[in-house]
């Protein structure tokens, strides 16, 4: 009953937004709430189920966004002719250098091991840069105002969602093999640092996804509003509901997005619940609660940690691809830890760590508050300062503080929940 009431309350907040503000705003909050719930599910799988403190969520979300560009955008033929092949060759040489260095380190013993590994890395890096750098310059010089990158495969954008999960899972596997042996606080530092490296690569490697120039006009899995507005049948149906074509088209598109996002969330939630209640889920909770006892029972703790780290990161990658599809553009500069790490962790903690339904509830509730707190703060401060003289320092100070209401509110909510209900709104059973 508590779960039903909590979700009904959040649904009431979103529906109330539709009546009091606009249905476009309500549907936008709903769609981003669905995406946030998917991200929260991924973090809850890592932290709530396995106790892994991953604060590199932003990096995996960004990789999901990159997948949309690589899969759905058409290839830039001139860029491929200018240096696409040499870029691929350079990447292969870079990977081969790393593999060769690992092989040398594992097979050479004694004092020569370090020198031999360093020599392989140095020679490989020189060759790698000699091949890659001229190709990158040639590609980025191809119509830099509109292109300057290789483009993608030109496939349907929905294929980018699972590919985003695979891309994030691959990165998580590499990170996990090197970082999961660290203690929880060091793991957090390592994942945050690696996430910043991923964002730095996206911002600076223009040949991959235009860097900070952004990739705009990404394909969509739903119709464009202008096409609906030019469809006489749609205009007639909209008039039957008492709506003009412009408003009806935006609502229709958001509803279609919402149905797609809801389908993904439901599938992932069902799978997460099945995993939670399976012998595998009970084993993961046992490892979370007492690693020493689990090791004594013969469980491969590090292997299971790697497994759940990859799965949770893959879910975050899918959410990142969904969000980039909804935005219609990839903007690497917008991937900030405040929104894509802190906010997601607040969702999981407030909703209820270890409870998948709690993570989903936290995703909807915290995103609603993140969007609505600032206009609510504006209304509150306007009422408080209504009797103050225009130009007074106190009135100006209070009105200027509205922009900080988001951070203040998130902190207050987190403190109140941790004080009154430390296990979240929907605690783990």
N, C-alpha and C positions, 0 to 999 in steps of 0.2 A: 504494500500500500504506500509506503514511503517513497519507493521508486516511482510509482505511478503519479503521486502528487507532485514530486519534484519535476518530472518531465512535463506534467500538465501546467505547472507554474511557468516554466520556460516557454512553453508553447503559447501561453497567455501573453507573455511579454512580447513575443514576436508578432502575434496577431494584433495586440494593442498598438504596436508600432504601425501596422497597416491601417488601422482606423484613425489614429491620431496624427500620423505623419503622411505616409504614402505607402502603397503596396509595393512600389518599386524598392523603397528602402527596406521594407520588411523582407522581401524576397532576397535582396542582396545580403542582408544579415543572415538569413537562413542558409544561403549557398555557402558563404564563408564559414558559417557555423558547422556545416557538414564537413567541409575540408579541415577545419580545425579539429573536429572530432576524430577524423582519420589520423591526423598527426598525433593527437593525444593517445589514441589506441597504440600507435607504434612506440611512443615513449613509455606508456604503461606496460607494454609487453617487456621492455627492457628493465625498467625500474620496479614496477609493481610485481612482476612475476619472477625476475631474476636478481633484482637488487643492483643492476648496473647503472652507475651514475654517468650518463652520457649527456654532455652539454654541447655536443657538436651537431645538434639537430639542424641548424641552419645550413651546414654543408650538404647534408643529404637531401634537404628540400631543394637546394639550388641545383643539385645534380638531376633531380626530377624535372626541374624547369628546363635544364639544358637538353634533356632527352626530347622535349617537345620540338625544339629547334632542329635537332639532328634528325628527327624522324619525319616531321611534317613539312618543313620548308623545302621548296624546290631547290635543286642544286644550281649553283652559279657557274655556268659553263665556262665563262671567260676566266674565272678564278682557278678552276680545275686545270685549264690549259696553261695558265701562268705558272702554277707551282703546286698543284694539288698532289701529284704523284710524288714529288720530292718531299712534301710534308709527311705523307704516309711512310716513305722510306726512312725519313729522319726519326719518326716515332718508333718504327721497328728497330732501328739501330740503337735508340735509347733503351728500349726494353731489353734488347740483346746484351747491351753493356751491363745492365743490372744483373741479368741471369748469369753472365760470365763472371762477374765479380763474386756472386754468391757461390758459384762452383769453385772458383779459385780459393775462396776462404774456407770452404768445407774440405777441400782435397789437399791443400798445401799445409804443411805443418812446420813448426819451428819459427825461427826469426824471419824467414822469408815470407811468411803468410801476409803480414801487414803490408810489406813493400810490394809484393806481387798484386794484392788486391787494389792498392792505391794506384799502381801503374795501369792496371786494366781500366779502372774508373777514369783516370786522367786521359788516356788515349781514346777510350770510347766517347768521353764527353767532347773532346776536340773534334772528332769525326762527326759526332751527332750535331754539334753546332755548325760545322762547316756545311752540312747538308741542309739543316733546317732553316737557318737564318736567312739565306738568300731566297728560299722558297716562301717564307713568311712575308718578307718585304714585297715580293712580287704579287702575292695574293692580296695583301692589304692595300696595294696601290690600284687595284681594279675597282674603279668607281667607288671610292671610299665614302662618299656622301650617302650612297644608297645601299652599297653592298660591302665590299672589302672583306668578305669571308667566303668560305666554301659552300655554305648552304647546307641543306639536308638531303634526305632521300625522296621527299615528295610523296610520302605514304599517308594514309588516313591518320588524323591526329589522335584518334582513340587508341591506336597501336602504341602511341608514345607513353600512355599511362603505365602499362606493364613494363615497357622498356625502361621507364624512369625508375621503377622498382628494382629491375635487374641491375641498372647502372649504380644505384645507391647500394645495393647488396654487394656488388663487386668491390666497391670502395670500402664498405664496412668489413669485408673479409680481409682485405689488405691491412686495414687499420687494426682490426681485431687480432690478427696474427702477431702484431708488434706491440700492442698496447694493453691487451686484456690481462696480461700477467701483472699489471701494475695495481697498486692499492687504489681504493676508490677515489681518493682525492687526487692522486696523480693521474688516474684514468680521466677524470674530469678535465684536468689541465691539458692532457694530451689530445682529447677529442675536440676541445675548444680550439686549440692551436691548429689542428688539422683542418677543421672547418674554416678557419680564417685563411689557410693556405688555398683551399678550394675556391673560396670567394675571390682571393687575389688572382688566381689563374683565370677565372671567368672575366675579371675586370680588365686584365692586361693582355690576354691572348685574343686579339681582335679577329684573327683568322678563324677562330672556332665559333664564336657567337657575337662578333662585333664589339665585344668588351662593353665599355660604358656608353657606347653609341646606341646600344639597345637594338634588339630585333623586334620590330613591330609588324602588325598585320599577320599574326599567326593564324593558320586555318582554324576553323571552328567546327565542332560536331553538330551544331544547331544552325538554323537559318539566320541570315542577317536581317536586322530590323527593316532596312530599306526595301529588301525584297518582299517582305510581308506587307509593307505599306503599299507596294505597287501591285499586290494581288487583289483583284476585285472581290473574290470570294472571301478572303480574310477580312477585308474592310467591311463587307456586309455582315459577317458574323460578329465583328467587333461592335458595329452599330446596334446589333440586336442586344448586346449587353450594356448599351449606353456608354460605350467608350469610343474615344477617337482612335484613329489608326496608329498614331504615334505611341500613345500610352499602352494600347493593347499589344502592340508588337514587342515593346520592351518587357511587359509582364509575361508574355508568351515565351520569349526567349529565356527569361530567368526561370520560369517553371520547368522548361525542358532541361536546363542545366541542373536544376534541383533534383529532377527525377534521375538523371545520370549519376549525380553525386550520391544520392540516397541509395541507389542500387549498389554502388561500390561500398559504401559504409555498411550496408546490411550484410553483404557477403563477407567482408572483413570481420564484422562483429560476430557473425555466426561461427566463422572459423576460429576466432580468438576464444570464444566461449567453449567450443569443442576442445581446443588445445588446453584451456584452463582446467577443464574437468576430466582430462585424460590422464593416464598414468604418467605421461611426459610432463604434464602440468604439475602434478603432485611432486614429481622428482625435482622440477625447477623450484618450486616453493620450498622444498626441503633444502636444496642447495642455498637458496636465499637466506633461510633462517639459520643454518649452521653448516658452513662449508666443511669444517673439520669432520663432523659426523658423516656428511655425505661422502667425503673421500674415504673414510674408514669403511663405508659400505660398498666401496669399489666403484663409485661414480666418477666419471671423467668430468670434473668440474670445469676445467678450462675449455674443453671441447663443447660442453653444453652452453657455457657463456658465449662462446663464439657463435654457436648456432642461433641463440636468441638475439644476439646483437645484430646479426645479419638480417634476421626476420623483421625485427623492429625498424631497422634502417630502411629496409625495402618498403615497408608501409609508409614511412616518411617520404621516400622518393616518389611513391604513387601520389601522395597528397601534394607534393611539390609540382608534379606534372599537371594535376587537376587545377591547381591554383593558377599556373601560368596559362593554361588553356582558357580559364575564365577571364583573366586579365587581357588576353590577346597580345601580350608582349612579354619579352624577357628583359628584365631590368636588374642586372647584377648589383647595382648600387643600392637597391632597396632591401637587400638581404642583410638585415641588422639583427644582432643577437638579442636585442630587447624584445623584438616581436617574434622571432622564430625560435628562440630558446627560452628566455625567461617566461614569456607569455604561455608557451606550451606547457612548461613545468607548473605554472600556476594552475592551469586547467586540470592537470593530473592530480595535483595535491588537493585542490579545492573539491574536485569531483569525488575523489576517493582512490588513493593509490592501491593497486591490486584488484580493483573492481572495474571490469571493462565498461559496464553501464555507467559507472561513476565517471570514468574518463570521458565518455561521450557527453554526459550531462555537463561536465566541466567545460568541454569544448564549446557547447552552445552558450552556456551562461556567461563565461568569461568573455567570449567574443562579443556577445550582446552588450555587456557593460563597457568593453573597450571602445565600441562604436558610439554608444549612447551617453556615456558619462560626460563628455565634453559639452554637448548641447544641453544636457541636464544642468551642468555646472553653470553654463551661460544663463540659463533661466533662473537658477538659484541666486547667482550674484546680482542679476538685474533686480530681483525682488529685494535683496538685502540692501542694495545701494539706491533704491528708488527715492528715499527721502533725503539723500545726500546731495549737496550742491555740486553742480557740474564743475569739473576742474580741480576738485579737492584731491589731495594726495592719497587719502584712504580709498576713495572711490576708484581712482585710477589704478591703485595697487591691487585692489580686489578684482577688478575687471581684467587686469593683465595676468592674474594668477589662474584664470580659467583654463589656459592652455596646459597647465600642469595638473589638472584634475585627474587625468587618466592614471598617471603614476601614483598619485596620492591614493586614489580609490583602489588600485590593484594592491598596493601595500596594506591598506586597511582591511580589505577583504581577506587577504592571506593571513594577517595577524588575527583577525576575529575567528576565522575557521580553525586555525591552529590552536587558539586559546579555548574555544568553546567545543570544538569537535575535531580533535587532532587527526583523526583517521579520515576526515573528509565528509562531504554531505551524504555519500553512499558508501559506507565503509566496506572493506573486504570482509566477507564472512569467514 
